[in-house]
Amino acid sequence: MAITSANQLELLQTAEAVAREKMIDPSLVIEAMEESLARAAKSRYGSEMDIRVKIDRKTGRASFTRVRTVVEDDLLENYQAEMTVQQAKQYMADPKVGDQYVEEVPPVDLGRIAAQSAKQVILQKVREAERDRQYEEFKDRQGTIINGQVKREEYGNVIVDIGRGEAILRRNEKIGRESYRPGDRIRCYVKDVRREARGPQIFLSRTAPEFMAELFKMEVPEIYDGIIEIKAVARDPGSRAKIGVISYDGSIDPVGACVGMRGSRVQAVVNELQGEKIDIIPWNEDMPTFLVNALQPAEVSKVVLDEDAERIEVVVPDEQLSLAIGRRGQNVRLASQLTGLDIDIMTEEEESKRRQAEFEERTKLFMDTLDVDEFFAQLLVAEGFTNLEEVAYVELDELLVIDGVDEGTAEELQTRAREFLEEQARKALEKARELGVEDSLIEFEGLTPQMVEALAEDGIKSLEDFATCADWELAGGWTTVDGERQKDDGLLEKFNVDLDEAQNLIMTARVMLGWVDPEELVAESAEGDELEGDDDAAEESEA
């Protein structure tokens, strides 16, 4: 096969045809041809040589050249592709290191094996170019809806023809028991596009919450235009879903706009999702209010939010409990996904029992420690006192508001509370010293003797030990294991030490030990405040 013979224009025609078929740049095909011809020429002239081929883009003529690079005498390794300055003088007038001497060599005719090799090189290059083109085309479509045609089903996974490539809809990304036959039209959400060795892998989904959001964007012009925003979506694919929406135009009802005239808009989405029931809920910045909306159709009596723990307690009437929880816990699970909070649901009776138990526990605490009768202890609890510290260190006036308490009684109460607390502190300090706690930790400001005792029981006995702790080890936190949030108890959590306080204590200890430069801390803090200020200013300007 003589590619370099008379019919040179055939090269260009072939390149154009391949490029058109694979929808890639013709110059990439010609570059692949040049590389394949260069390889064939090297096999004829010698692999050590630096043979290069250039195909003229107009005439199709292939020119073969041999390149030799001028190197320093002691760096000469390849005699076929390099030469010294002295050797170069016979070819060049004033050779310098780095110069190249180019000479044309006779073109080669490709034998059968060389032609096969050249064909493989061209095919490989074309395949790579095609994959790059495909990846560049579909990576920008990630996060959008795409229409395709089912090609086949493999082990429950559906292979979808999306025009210029194939995508995969995995078995766990299908809704319920959906089944497809070759030729069926299908609409999916492009969840991920990855560049892999075997070509770009395009992963589709019909169960992703974003799929529902994109469907609403297609059906509701106000969402597409940004007048209405979808703030949160939670789905139990094929069964039920909840979607939180907010309107930035006071004259437009976000729920009504998403439902549409006689439910036409939401029904179009429901039909696409195989009859999945959709609750459209007005979004509210106040999380308890939003949660009350999210738990509809159940009625809510009371909501208690714990922002630190990202938990929320919901109290419902006894007859509303099953409705609030939903079938197999579906309603409360979707509301939890929508708000991003763990939800504890209890009936009014259960909440009443818990409140009564707390009341009795605090009453007993005051009776045992302050040596008062049950009635008086109940008065203290009813006034909102929850622990001895509050009784011991509040302003005297706050005790005087209790019926039957005069100044003398109030002072006696505070004296008894303080004496009890001091005795507890003394015992804790003794126990800590018995456990071998160093004075550096005992004298550290911010830690009470009871805190020091709790740390010592966990093996933290010096300021150095304390400085190596993490804030969550002291204050506690939450971790997610297998999709479920689990509580990590902190060493000082029972003393109401939060994450910020724990972090401040640890950093103070590190500064005292010389592990951290206090000036750097001040600079970091100032930089953080400045960034926060910039964010606030940006938000204000946007508003």
C-alpha positions in Angstrom: 0.0 0.0 0.0 1.7 3.2 -1.1 0.0 6.0 0.8 2.6 8.5 -0.5 2.1 7.6 -4.2 0.0 9.4 -6.9 -3.4 9.3 -5.2 -2.4 11.7 -2.4 -5.7 13.5 -2.3 -7.2 10.3 -1.0 -5.6 10.9 2.3 -7.5 14.2 2.7 -10.7 12.6 1.6 -10.4 9.8 4.0 -9.6 12.2 6.9 -12.6 14.3 6.0 -14.9 11.2 5.8 -13.8 9.8 9.1 -14.0 13.2 10.9 -17.5 13.7 9.5 -18.6 10.3 10.6 -17.2 10.6 14.1 -17.9 14.3 14.4 -14.4 15.3 15.3 -11.9 17.8 13.9 -10.4 16.6 10.5 -6.9 17.9 11.7 -7.0 15.3 14.5 -7.4 12.5 11.9 -4.6 13.9 9.8 -2.3 14.1 12.9 -3.1 10.4 13.5 -2.1 9.6 9.9 1.1 11.6 10.3 2.0 9.6 13.5 1.2 6.3 11.8 3.4 7.1 8.8 6.2 8.3 11.1 6.1 4.9 12.9 6.2 3.0 9.6 9.2 5.1 8.4 11.0 4.4 11.7 10.5 0.7 11.3 12.2 1.0 7.8 15.0 3.5 8.6 15.6 2.5 12.2 13.7 3.2 15.5 16.6 5.3 16.8 16.0 8.0 14.2 13.7 11.0 14.8 11.6 10.7 11.7 8.7 13.2 11.3 5.9 13.2 8.7 4.0 16.3 7.6 0.9 16.0 5.4 0.1 19.1 3.4 -3.5 20.1 4.2 -4.2 21.2 0.7 -2.5 18.7 -1.6 -2.3 15.7 0.6 1.4 15.3 -0.1 3.3 13.6 2.8 6.9 14.9 3.4 9.3 12.7 5.4 12.1 14.4 7.4 14.8 13.3 9.7 15.6 15.6 12.6 19.0 15.7 14.4 19.4 17.9 17.5 22.7 19.6 18.5 23.8 18.6 22.0 26.9 19.1 24.2 29.7 16.6 23.7 29.3 14.8 27.0 25.5 14.5 26.5 25.6 12.7 23.2 23.7 9.4 23.6 21.7 8.7 20.4 23.9 9.1 17.4 21.0 8.7 15.0 19.0 11.6 16.4 21.7 13.8 18.0 25.1 15.3 17.1 27.8 17.4 18.7 28.5 21.0 17.8 31.7 19.8 16.0 29.7 17.3 13.9 27.1 19.8 13.1 29.6 22.2 11.5 29.7 20.1 8.3 25.9 20.7 7.9 25.3 24.1 9.5 27.2 27.4 9.4 27.1 28.4 13.1 25.6 25.5 15.1 24.6 26.0 18.7 23.4 23.6 21.4 19.7 23.1 20.9 19.7 23.8 17.1 18.0 21.2 14.9 19.2 20.0 11.5 16.3 18.8 9.3 16.8 16.8 6.1 14.3 15.2 3.9 14.3 11.5 3.5 12.7 9.4 0.7 9.1 8.4 1.4 8.3 4.8 2.3 5.8 2.5 0.8 3.8 0.7 3.5 3.9 -3.1 3.4 0.9 -5.1 4.6 2.0 -5.3 8.3 3.0 -1.6 8.4 -0.3 -0.7 6.8 -2.2 -2.6 9.5 -0.1 -1.0 12.2 -0.8 2.5 10.7 -4.5 1.7 10.6 -4.5 0.7 14.3 -2.8 4.0 15.2 -5.3 6.0 13.3 -8.2 4.1 14.8 -6.9 4.6 18.3 -6.3 8.3 17.8 -9.8 8.7 16.3 -11.3 6.8 19.2 -9.6 9.0 21.8 -10.7 12.1 20.0 -14.2 10.8 19.9 -14.2 10.1 23.6 -12.8 13.6 24.4 -15.5 15.1 22.2 -18.2 13.0 23.9 -17.0 13.9 27.4 -16.8 17.7 26.6 -20.3 17.5 25.2 -21.9 15.7 28.1 -20.0 17.1 31.1 -21.9 20.4 30.7 -25.2 18.5 30.7 -24.6 17.1 34.2 -27.5 18.3 36.4 -30.0 18.5 33.5 -32.7 16.3 32.1 -32.0 14.3 29.0 -34.2 12.3 26.6 -33.1 9.0 25.2 -34.1 5.7 23.8 -33.7 2.3 25.5 -31.2 0.1 23.7 -31.1 -2.9 26.0 -31.3 -4.1 29.6 -28.4 -5.8 31.3 -28.8 -7.3 34.8 -31.5 -4.7 35.6 -29.4 -1.8 34.4 -30.8 0.0 31.4 -28.5 1.1 28.5 -29.9 4.3 27.0 -29.0 5.8 23.6 -28.7 9.5 24.0 -27.8 10.5 20.5 -24.0 10.8 20.3 -23.3 8.2 23.0 -24.7 5.7 25.5 -25.6 6.2 29.1 -26.5 3.9 31.9 -29.5 3.9 34.2 -28.6 1.7 37.1 -31.1 -0.7 38.7 -31.2 1.3 42.0 -31.8 4.6 40.0 -35.1 3.3 38.5 -38.5 4.2 40.1 -40.1 1.2 41.8 -40.5 -1.8 39.5 -40.1 0.1 36.2 -39.3 -2.0 33.2 -38.3 -1.0 29.7 -38.2 -2.6 26.3 -35.8 -1.7 23.5 -37.0 1.3 21.6 -38.9 2.9 24.5 -38.5 6.6 25.0 -37.1 7.6 28.4 -36.5 10.8 30.3 -33.7 10.9 32.9 -31.6 13.2 35.1 -27.9 13.3 34.2 -26.4 12.5 37.6 -22.7 12.1 36.8 -20.3 12.2 33.9 -16.9 10.6 34.4 -13.9 10.4 32.1 -12.7 6.8 32.2 -10.2 4.7 30.3 -12.9 3.0 28.3 -14.6 6.3 27.4 -16.9 8.7 29.2 -19.3 7.1 31.5 -22.7 8.9 31.8 -24.8 7.9 34.8 -28.6 8.6 34.7 -31.1 8.7 37.5 -34.9 8.8 37.9 -34.9 8.6 41.7 -32.7 11.7 42.4 -34.5 14.5 44.2 -33.0 16.9 41.6 -34.9 15.0 38.8 -38.2 16.2 40.4 -36.8 19.7 40.8 -35.8 19.8 37.1 -39.2 18.5 36.0 -40.9 21.3 37.9 -38.6 23.8 36.3 -39.7 22.5 32.9 -43.4 22.7 33.8 -43.5 25.9 35.9 -42.2 29.0 34.0 -42.0 31.0 37.2 -39.4 28.5 38.5 -37.4 28.7 35.3 -37.5 32.5 35.4 -36.3 32.5 39.1 -39.5 34.1 40.5 -40.1 30.9 42.4 -37.3 28.9 43.9 -37.3 25.2 45.0 -35.5 25.3 48.4 -35.7 21.6 49.3 -36.9 18.3 47.8 -37.4 14.9 49.6 -38.5 11.8 47.8 -39.6 8.2 48.5 -39.3 7.3 44.7 -42.5 6.0 43.2 -44.5 6.6 46.4 -44.5 10.0 47.9 -42.5 13.3 47.8 -42.4 16.7 49.5 -41.1 19.8 47.8 -40.5 23.2 49.6 -41.0 26.3 47.4 -40.7 30.1 48.0 -41.9 33.0 45.9 -39.8 36.2 45.5 -42.9 38.0 44.1 -45.5 38.8 46.7 -48.3 38.6 44.1 -47.5 35.0 43.2 -48.5 32.1 45.3 -45.7 29.5 45.0 -47.8 26.5 45.8 -50.6 27.5 43.4 -48.1 28.2 40.6 -46.6 24.7 41.0 -50.0 23.1 41.1 -51.3 24.9 38.1 -54.8 25.3 36.7 -56.8 22.3 37.9 -53.5 20.6 38.9 -52.2 20.5 35.3 -48.6 21.3 36.1 -48.1 19.0 39.1 -50.0 16.3 37.3 -47.5 16.4 34.4 -44.7 15.7 36.9 -46.7 13.0 38.7 -47.3 11.2 35.4 -43.6 11.2 34.6 -42.8 9.8 38.1 -45.2 6.9 37.8 -47.9 8.4 40.0 -45.7 9.5 42.8 -47.8 11.7 45.2 -46.3 15.2 45.7 -46.9 17.5 48.6 -46.0 21.1 47.7 -45.1 23.1 50.9 -44.4 26.8 51.3 -40.8 27.4 52.5 -40.2 29.4 55.7 -36.9 30.6 57.0 -38.2 29.8 60.5 -37.4 26.0 60.7 -40.1 25.1 63.2 -42.8 26.8 61.1 -41.5 25.1 58.0 -41.5 21.7 59.8 -45.2 22.3 60.8 -46.0 22.8 57.1 -43.9 19.8 56.1 -45.7 17.4 58.5 -49.1 18.2 56.9 -51.7 16.8 56.8 -50.9 16.1 60.5 -51.6 18.9 63.1 -48.8 19.9 65.4 -49.3 21.2 68.9 -45.8 22.2 69.9 -42.2 22.3 68.4 -38.9 22.5 70.3 -35.8 23.0 68.2 -32.3 22.1 69.4 -30.1 23.8 66.7 -26.8 22.5 68.2 -27.8 18.9 67.9 -29.8 19.5 64.7 -32.8 17.8 66.3 -36.3 18.9 66.7 -39.1 17.6 69.0 -42.6 17.7 67.7 -45.6 17.2 69.9 -48.9 16.2 68.3 -52.4 15.3 69.6 -52.7 11.6 70.5 -55.1 10.9 67.5 -52.7 12.6 65.1 -49.6 10.5 65.9 -50.1 7.8 63.2 -50.9 10.5 60.6 -47.7 12.5 61.5 -45.5 9.4 61.3 -47.2 8.2 58.1 -47.2 4.7 56.6 -44.0 2.9 57.6 -42.7 6.3 58.9 -42.8 7.8 55.4 -44.3 11.2 56.4 -41.8 12.0 59.2 -38.9 10.6 57.2 -39.6 12.9 54.2 -40.1 15.9 56.6 -36.7 15.0 58.2 -35.0 14.9 54.7 -36.7 18.2 53.7 -35.6 20.1 56.8 -32.2 18.4 57.4 -33.1 17.8 61.0 -33.7 14.7 63.1 -37.3 14.6 64.2 -38.6 13.1 67.4 -42.4 12.8 67.4 -44.3 12.4 70.7 -47.9 12.6 71.7 -49.2 15.3 74.1 -49.6 12.5 76.8 -46.0 11.4 76.3 -44.7 15.0 76.6 -46.8 15.5 79.7 -45.3 12.4 81.3 -41.8 13.6 80.4 -42.4 17.0 81.8 -43.8 15.5 85.0 -40.7 13.3 85.3 -38.4 16.3 84.9 -40.4 18.2 87.5 -40.2 15.4 90.0 -36.5 14.9 89.4 -35.7 18.6 90.0 -38.0 18.7 93.0 -36.1 15.8 94.6 -32.7 17.5 93.8 -33.7 20.6 95.7 -35.2 18.6 98.6 -32.1 16.5 99.0 -29.5 19.3 98.6 -31.2 22.3 100.2 -33.0 20.4 103.0 -36.4 21.9 102.1 -39.8 20.3 102.1 -41.5 19.0 98.9 -43.9 22.0 98.6 -41.1 24.5 98.7 -38.9 22.5 96.3 -41.9 22.5 93.9 -42.2 26.3 94.2 -38.5 26.6 93.1 -39.0 24.3 90.1 -42.3 26.1 89.1 -40.3 29.4 89.1 -38.0 28.0 86.5 -34.9 26.9 88.6 -33.4 23.8 87.1 -30.1 23.4 89.1 -28.3 24.4 92.2 -26.0 26.9 90.5 -29.0 29.0 89.5 -30.2 29.1 93.1 -26.7 29.8 94.5 -25.7 32.6 92.2 -28.8 34.4 91.0 -29.7 37.9 92.1 -31.5 37.8 95.5 -34.5 39.6 93.9 -35.2 36.6 91.8 -35.8 34.4 94.9 -37.9 37.1 96.6 -40.6 36.8 93.9 -41.5 33.3 95.2 -44.5 33.4 97.5 -43.5 33.1 101.2 -39.8 33.8 100.6 -38.4 36.8 102.5 -34.8 38.2 102.4 -33.6 36.0 105.3 -35.1 32.8 103.7 -33.5 33.7 100.3 -30.1 34.3 101.9 -30.4 31.0 103.8 -31.3 29.2 100.5 -28.3 30.6 98.7 -25.9 29.8 101.6 -27.1 26.1 101.6 -26.7 25.9 97.8 -23.2 27.4 97.9 -22.1 25.2 100.8 -23.3 22.1 99.0 -21.6 23.1 95.7 -18.3 23.9 97.5 -18.4 20.5 99.2 -19.0 18.8 95.9 -16.1 20.8 94.4 -13.8 19.8 97.3 -14.6 16.1 96.9 -14.1 16.3 93.1 -10.7 18.0 93.7 -9.6 15.3 96.1 -10.7 12.6 93.7 -8.8 14.3 90.8 -5.6 14.5 92.9 -6.0 10.8 93.8 -6.2 10.0 90.1 -2.9 11.9 89.6 -4.0 15.1 88.0 -1.2 17.7 87.7 -1.6 21.2 89.2 -1.2 22.7 85.7 -4.7 21.3 84.8 -6.3 21.9 88.2 -5.3 25.6 88.1 -6.3 26.1 84.5 -8.9 28.8 84.3 -12.3 27.7 82.9 -12.3 24.2 84.3 -14.3 23.4 87.5 -13.1 20.7 89.9 -15.9 18.5 88.7 -14.7 19.0 85.1 -11.2 18.1 86.1 -12.4 15.0 87.7 -14.4 13.9 84.6 -11.3 14.5 82.5 -9.0 12.6 84.9 -11.4 9.6 84.7 -10.8 9.5 81.0 -7.0 9.7 81.4 -6.5 13.4 80.8 -4.3 14.5 83.7 -2.1 17.3 82.5 -2.4 20.5 80.5 -0.5 18.9 77.7 -3.1 16.0 77.6 -5.9 18.6 77.6 -4.3 20.6 74.7 -4.3 17.6 72.5 -8.1 17.1 72.7 -10.5 17.9 69.9 -13.4 20.3 70.6 -16.0 17.5 69.8 -14.3 15.2 72.4 -15.1 17.7 75.1 -18.5 19.1 73.9 -19.8 16.0 72.0 -21.2 15.9 68.5 -22.9 13.9 65.9 -21.5 11.5 63.3 -23.3 9.8 60.4 -22.8 6.0 60.2 -24.5 4.0 57.4 -26.8 7.0 56.7 -27.9 7.3 60.4 -26.8 10.1 62.7 -25.3 8.9 65.9 -24.6 10.8 69.1 -21.0 11.1 70.4 -21.0 12.0 74.1 -18.5 14.7 75.1 -16.4 14.5 78.3 -17.7 17.9 79.5 -21.1 17.8 77.8 -22.9 17.3 81.0 -21.4 20.6 82.2 -23.1 22.4 79.3 -19.8 23.1 77.5 -20.6 23.8 73.8 -18.2 23.5 70.8 -17.2 27.1 70.8 -16.4 27.1 74.5 -14.5 23.8 74.1 -12.4 25.2 71.2 -11.6 28.4 73.2 -10.4 26.3 76.2 -8.2 24.1 74.0 -6.6 27.0 72.1 -6.0 28.8 75.4 -4.1 25.8 76.7 -2.1 25.5 73.5 -1.1 29.2 73.8 -0.1 28.7 77.4 2.1 25.8 76.4 3.7 27.8 73.6 2.3 25.5 70.9 0.4 28.3 69.2 1.5 31.9 68.6 -1.3 34.2 70.1 -0.5 36.9 67.5 -1.3 34.4 64.7 -4.6 33.5 66.4 -5.6 37.2 66.6 -4.7 37.7 62.9 -6.7 34.6 61.9 -9.7 35.8 64.0 -9.5 39.2 62.4 -9.3 37.7 58.9 -12.3 35.5 59.6 -14.3 38.5 60.9 -13.3 40.5 57.8 -14.5 37.7 55.5 -17.7 37.4 57.4 -18.2 41.2 57.0 -17.6 40.9 53.3 -20.2 38.2 53.0 -22.7 40.2 54.9 -22.0 43.3 52.8 -22.4 41.2 49.6 -25.7 39.9 50.9 -26.9 43.4 51.7 -25.9 44.7 48.3 -27.7 41.8 46.6 -30.8 42.5 48.7 
